[in-house]
Amino acid sequence: MERNHKKIFYLAGLILIFLISTFIIRKNKQHNVPSIKLSDLVLKDLYGNNISMASFNETPLVINFWGTWCGPCRQELPYFEKVSEKYKGQVNFMIISDEPVEKLVKFSEQNKYTFFYVQSQIAFHELGITSVPVTFFYDKNHRLINKTKYALTEDELNKFIIEILK
C-alpha cells in the first residue's frame, strides 16, 4: 500500500513539474516576440491592392502572422474563424503571411475561411519575427495590448479579445 502511495506521489510531482514548465515556456515566449507598430507593416491583399492601416481606425485589431506550411498555424485557424464570427463588427482579424501571393490564393481557395488574408511586403525576419504563429492584439486606438508566440486555443483568443475590447 505504501509503495502505491509513493508511485502516486512521484507521478503527481512529475505532472506538476510538467505543468509549471509549460507555463514558464509559454510566458517566456511572449517576451521574445517583437513589438510591431502597425505603421511598420507594408501589406497587400490577395489582389495586389495596398492596405492602409488607417482604414482599421477605431476598431480593435487581431493580427496573426502565419505560414501555409506551419502545422500549428493551420491548427489554430478554425479557432480564429469561430472567434472572428463571434466578434464580427467589433474586432477586425487579419491573417498575414510573407509567402508568395499564389500560395496564399491557393490556400484561401482550398480553405474557405472568411477572415482577411494579407501578404506582407516585408519578410517576417525583417520585422523581428523568427517563428510562427505569432499573434498581436491591438485596442481601438491601435495600441499593442498583448502578443503571443504559440498556437492559440479558442478560449485564449476569447480572453485576449476581451482585453482589447475594454
C-alpha positions in Angstrom: 0.0 0.0 0.0 2.8 2.4 0.9 4.5 1.6 -2.4 1.4 2.7 -4.3 1.3 6.0 -2.4 5.0 6.6 -3.4 4.1 5.9 -7.1 1.2 8.3 -6.9 3.2 11.0 -5.2 6.0 10.6 -7.7 3.6 10.8 -10.7 1.9 13.8 -9.2 5.3 15.5 -8.8 6.1 14.8 -12.4 2.8 16.2 -13.6 3.3 19.3 -11.5 6.8 19.9 -12.9 5.5 19.5 -16.5 2.6 22.0 -15.9 4.9 24.6 -14.3 7.5 24.1 -17.1 4.8 24.6 -19.8 3.6 27.7 -18.1 7.1 29.2 -17.9 7.9 28.4 -21.5 4.7 30.0 -22.7 5.3 33.1 -20.6 8.8 33.4 -21.8 7.8 33.0 -25.5 5.5 36.1 -25.1 8.5 38.2 -24.1 10.6 37.1 -27.1 8.0 38.5 -29.5 8.9 41.9 -31.1 6.6 44.8 -30.6 5.4 45.7 -34.1 3.9 49.1 -34.8 1.1 49.0 -37.3 2.9 51.7 -39.3 5.8 49.4 -39.8 3.7 47.0 -41.9 3.6 47.1 -45.7 0.7 44.9 -46.8 -1.2 43.9 -49.9 -4.4 41.9 -50.2 -4.6 38.8 -52.4 -5.5 41.0 -55.4 -2.3 43.2 -55.1 -4.0 46.2 -53.6 -2.2 48.1 -50.9 -3.7 48.0 -47.5 -3.9 51.1 -45.4 -3.9 50.5 -41.6 -5.8 53.8 -41.3 -8.9 52.0 -42.7 -9.0 50.0 -39.5 -9.1 53.0 -37.1 -11.4 53.0 -34.2 -11.7 49.2 -34.2 -9.6 46.7 -32.2 -7.4 44.5 -34.4 -6.1 40.9 -34.1 -3.1 40.2 -36.4 -1.9 36.7 -36.9 1.5 36.1 -38.6 1.4 32.6 -40.1 2.5 30.3 -42.9 0.6 27.8 -45.1 3.3 25.3 -44.3 3.0 25.7 -40.5 1.1 22.9 -38.7 0.3 24.9 -35.5 -0.8 27.8 -37.6 -3.2 25.7 -39.6 -4.4 24.1 -36.4 -5.5 27.4 -34.9 -7.2 28.8 -38.0 -10.6 27.2 -37.2 -10.5 29.0 -33.8 -9.8 32.3 -35.5 -12.7 31.6 -37.8 -15.1 30.9 -35.0 -14.0 33.8 -32.8 -13.9 36.2 -35.8 -17.6 35.4 -36.5 -18.4 35.9 -32.8 -16.9 39.4 -32.7 -17.8 40.4 -36.2 -18.2 44.2 -36.4 -16.4 44.7 -33.1 -12.9 43.4 -33.9 -11.0 43.1 -37.2 -9.0 40.0 -37.9 -6.0 39.9 -40.3 -4.0 36.8 -41.2 -0.6 37.8 -42.6 1.9 35.7 -44.5 5.1 36.6 -46.2 4.8 33.8 -48.7 4.2 34.3 -52.5 0.6 35.5 -53.2 0.0 32.4 -55.4 0.4 30.2 -52.3 -2.0 32.3 -50.3 -4.6 32.4 -53.0 -4.4 28.6 -53.4 -4.7 28.1 -49.7 -7.7 30.5 -49.4 -9.5 28.7 -52.3 -8.9 25.3 -50.6 -9.9 26.6 -47.1 -13.0 28.7 -47.1 -12.2 30.8 -44.0 -13.8 34.3 -44.0 -11.0 36.3 -42.4 -8.8 38.8 -44.3 -5.8 37.1 -45.9 -2.9 39.5 -46.4 0.6 39.3 -47.9 3.4 41.1 -46.1 5.7 43.0 -48.4 8.4 42.8 -45.7 9.9 39.4 -44.8 9.0 38.3 -41.3 12.6 38.1 -40.2 13.0 41.8 -41.0 10.1 42.6 -38.6 11.8 40.5 -35.9 9.5 37.5 -36.3 11.7 34.4 -36.2 8.9 31.8 -36.0 5.2 31.4 -36.5 2.4 31.6 -35.4 2.7 35.0 -33.7 -0.4 36.9 -32.8 -0.8 40.6 -31.9 -3.8 42.2 -30.2 -4.3 45.9 -30.6 -7.0 48.0 -29.0 -9.3 50.5 -30.8 -6.5 53.1 -30.6 -4.1 50.6 -32.1 -2.0 50.3 -29.0 -0.4 46.9 -28.7 -2.1 45.2 -25.7 -0.9 41.6 -25.9 1.2 39.3 -28.1 1.8 35.6 -28.2 4.2 33.3 -29.9 2.4 30.0 -29.9 -0.8 28.4 -31.4 -3.8 29.8 -29.6 -6.9 27.9 -28.4 -10.4 29.3 -28.8 -10.5 30.1 -25.1 -7.2 32.0 -25.2 -8.4 34.0 -28.2 -11.6 35.0 -26.4 -9.6 36.0 -23.3 -7.3 38.3 -25.3 -10.1 39.8 -27.3 -12.0 40.7 -24.1 -8.8 42.6 -23.1 -8.7 44.7 -26.3 -12.4 45.5 -26.1 -12.1 47.1 -22.7 
